[in-house]
Amino acid sequence: MKIKPLMLLMALTASPLSMACSYDGLFDNPFTESYQGSFALALATQAAIKQQKLPLPGPIDNKAGLNRVTWWLKQVKPALAAQYGQNLDVLIIDKKLWSQIRTKDNALQIEIHTEPNTAQSPTILLTEASLGALAQADLTLEQAQQLGVLKALHMEPL
């Protein structure tokens, strides 16, 4: 049975990368696919680190890195939901990691490693460094926004 070259190419490039993040070891440059505001956030993060206003987390990759970010997201989930609403998409821009915060069965849930936000619903942009600082209470949400290391997009006033 012969497979047409175009179909083979589609099969090889389709689904694995659609939900892949840099913790999967598939991306050298996380900014090859950007999201509105991500470049400015990356620059603000680097400036904040250089000015020592934001601590740089130790490098951890693959499963251990994903576990650390998952823990940090669970730590900041209540504050994000209280400040921005209970149904949010969160993008860790430097890791290309999408997550969703949703209310389900009267409880705040978080799903890690989700599909990219395509519905233009409320989206929070962070970097791994800004998420770590928030989770460790080195930074508040307000300070993160003032530094430009957290951006809330498509937000309706609460």
C-alpha positions in Angstrom: 0.0 0.0 0.0 1.5 3.4 -1.0 1.0 6.4 1.2 0.8 9.7 -0.6 3.7 12.0 0.5 1.4 14.8 1.6 -0.6 12.5 3.8 2.6 11.1 5.3 3.8 14.6 6.0 0.5 15.6 7.7 0.6 12.5 9.8 4.1 13.1 11.0 3.6 16.8 11.8 0.1 16.9 13.1 -1.0 16.0 16.6 2.1 15.4 18.7 3.3 19.0 18.3 -0.1 20.5 18.7 0.0 20.0 22.5 3.7 19.7 22.9 5.6 22.1 25.2 9.3 22.5 25.7 9.1 20.1 28.7 8.5 17.4 26.0 11.9 18.2 24.6 10.6 19.1 21.2 11.3 22.8 21.0 14.7 24.6 20.9 13.1 28.1 20.6 9.8 28.6 22.5 9.1 31.8 20.5 8.8 30.1 17.1 5.1 30.2 17.7 4.2 33.4 19.6 1.0 34.6 21.1 -0.2 38.2 21.3 2.0 40.0 23.9 4.4 37.2 24.5 7.5 38.9 23.0 7.0 42.0 25.2 6.5 39.8 28.2 9.7 37.9 27.5 11.6 41.1 27.2 10.1 42.4 30.5 11.0 39.2 32.2 14.6 39.4 31.1 14.8 43.0 32.2 13.3 42.2 35.6 15.8 39.3 36.1 18.7 41.6 35.2 17.5 44.2 37.6 17.1 41.5 40.3 13.4 42.3 40.7 12.6 38.7 39.6 14.5 35.6 40.7 15.6 33.2 38.0 14.5 29.6 38.9 17.0 26.9 38.6 16.9 25.0 35.3 14.8 21.8 35.3 13.7 20.1 32.1 11.4 17.4 31.0 9.2 15.6 33.5 10.8 17.3 36.6 10.3 20.7 35.1 6.7 20.0 34.1 6.1 18.7 37.7 7.5 21.9 39.2 5.4 24.2 36.9 2.3 22.1 37.6 2.9 22.6 41.4 3.4 26.3 40.9 0.3 26.6 38.8 -1.7 24.9 41.5 -0.3 27.3 44.1 -1.3 30.5 42.1 -4.6 29.1 40.8 -6.7 30.6 43.6 -5.1 34.1 43.3 -5.4 34.1 39.5 -9.1 33.1 39.7 -9.9 35.7 42.4 -8.2 38.4 40.4 -9.2 37.5 36.8 -12.1 35.2 36.9 -12.7 31.5 37.4 -12.4 30.5 33.7 -9.0 31.3 32.3 -6.4 30.0 29.9 -2.8 30.3 31.1 0.2 30.2 28.8 3.8 29.8 30.2 5.3 31.5 27.1 8.9 30.3 27.4 7.8 26.7 27.8 4.8 26.9 25.4 2.7 25.3 28.1 -1.0 25.9 28.0 -3.3 25.2 31.0 -6.9 25.9 31.8 -8.4 27.0 35.1 -12.1 26.2 35.2 -14.9 25.9 37.8 -16.3 22.4 37.8 -18.7 20.9 40.3 -18.4 24.1 42.4 -14.6 23.6 42.7 -11.8 25.4 41.0 -9.9 22.9 38.8 -6.7 23.2 36.7 -5.9 21.1 33.7 -2.2 21.2 32.6 -0.9 20.7 29.1 -4.0 21.6 27.2 -4.7 22.7 23.7 -3.8 26.3 22.8 -6.5 28.8 23.4 -8.2 29.4 20.1 -11.5 30.9 21.4 -9.9 34.2 22.5 -11.2 33.6 26.0 -9.4 35.3 29.0 -5.8 34.4 28.8 -3.0 34.9 31.3 0.6 35.1 30.0 3.5 34.3 32.3 7.0 33.0 32.1 8.4 30.2 34.2 10.3 32.8 36.2 7.3 35.0 36.9 5.2 31.9 37.8 7.8 30.7 40.2 8.1 34.1 41.9 4.3 34.2 42.3 4.1 30.7 43.7 6.9 31.4 46.2 5.3 34.8 47.2 8.3 36.7 46.0 5.9 38.7 43.8 2.3 39.7 43.9 -0.1 39.7 40.9 -0.1 43.5 41.0 3.7 43.7 41.1 4.0 41.1 38.2 1.7 43.2 36.1 3.6 46.4 36.9 6.8 44.8 35.9 5.2 43.5 32.7 6.0 39.8 33.6 2.3 38.9 33.7 -0.3 40.0 31.1 -4.0 39.4 31.2 -5.5 39.4 27.7 -9.2 39.5 26.5 -10.3 40.4 30.0 -13.7 41.8 30.9 -13.8 43.9 34.0 -14.9 41.9 37.1 
